[in-house]
């Protein structure tokens, strides 16, 4: 999955960039936070795990 597609999905569901780390950007919805790797292509299994963990779709 493309990183920008995952970011769009997060932002559409109320997630915002909280801070940028070394190799990851940290997104938060005010309660939970999720590190998103800074690669142009994110492994499909990792992307699905992030979506499932945060209850998105």
Secondary structure, DSSP 8 states (H G I E B T S, - for coil): -BHHHHHHHHHHTT-EEEEE-SSEEEEE-SS-EEEEE--SB--HHHHHHHHHHTT--
